[in-house]
Amino acid sequence: MLLLLLLPHMEHELAKGYADVLKSPPMLYPYYVDVVNTERLNGFRGFSLRIVLDAVPTVGPHIAVGEDKFTFDISPIADVKLVRYEHVKGPDPSSFPPNYKDLLK
């Protein structure tokens, strides 16, 4: 459920991050997102969370195009705030299937 809340925010950042290397924005599926860390920002009884996620965006038939790390603050008052976006690894043109190389810029 939490990933379904965050996916639109993540896909928005991915579209900007991959605009210079891909002709169309990559897709992100919940099963390609790993939760790295979660913590409560206001202590034991607080409902504000900081969550760190590793994501592997894809194009076409699930061809991985990189790796990205997202840090979000989630609270009942301010909703969702992207704290940090880190582009860890980009697409490797040599590992792309020949019939999908046209997706690269």
N, C-alpha and C positions, 0 to 999 in steps of 0.2 A: 504494500500500500504506500509506503513512504517513497519508494522509487517512482511510482506512478505520479506522485505529487511533484517530484523533482525533474522528471524526464523532460518536460517542456522547457524548463530553465536551462538544462544541460544542452538540449538540442539547439537552442538559440545561440549559446556560446560556441558550440561546435560549428555552426553555420558561419559565424564570423571568423573563427580560427582556421578553418580549412578553405576559405574563399579564394585564397591565392594559390592553392595547389590542386583543388578539385573543381570540376565544372558544375557539380550539383552538391548540395550539402549531404554529409554522411548521415546515416540512420544510427540510432542507438536503441538497443534492446535491453530490457531489464536483466536478462541472463548474461549479459556482457558487462555488468557493473558489479564491482566488488566493494563492500563496505570496509574501509581500512580502519576507521576509528570513529567512535561517538563519545561525546561527553556532555554532561549537563553544565550549562554556563552559570546557573544560579544555585548550585549546590544540590543537596539531596532531594528537596521537595520542589525544585524548579521545573518548569516545563519548557524552558529555552534550551535548545540543543545545538551543538556544533557537530557536523558530520562530514567526514572526509571520504570521498569516493574515488576509486580508480575505474576508468571506463575505456572500452575498446570500441570505437565507432567503426561502422562497416558501410560498404557500398555493394550494389549488385547482390549476388547470392552469398551474402555474409563474408565478403572479402575484407579482412581487417585493414584499416588504413592508418592506424596509429594507436597511441595511448595518451590519455589525458587524465589529469587529477583535478577534482573539484572540491572546494571547501564551502559548505553552506552553514549559515546560522538560521535556525528555524525556531520561531516563537509564535505563541497564540496571538500576540498583539501585532507584531510587524510582519507576520507571515514568513516568507522565504527571502533570504538575502544571500547573494553570492559574495563570499568573502574573498575567494582566491580561485583563479583558473590557471592551471599550468599545463602547457602543451609539452608532454614528455617526449613523444616520438611521433614523427610524421610518416607518410606512406613511402615505401621503398619501391620505386618504379621497376626494379629488376625482379621483384617477387610478384608483380601483378600478372595475372593471366593475359596472354596476348589479345584476346577478344574483349578485354575490359580496359586496356590502356587508353582508350579514347576518353575515359572518365577523368584522366589526369590532365592538368593544364601544361 
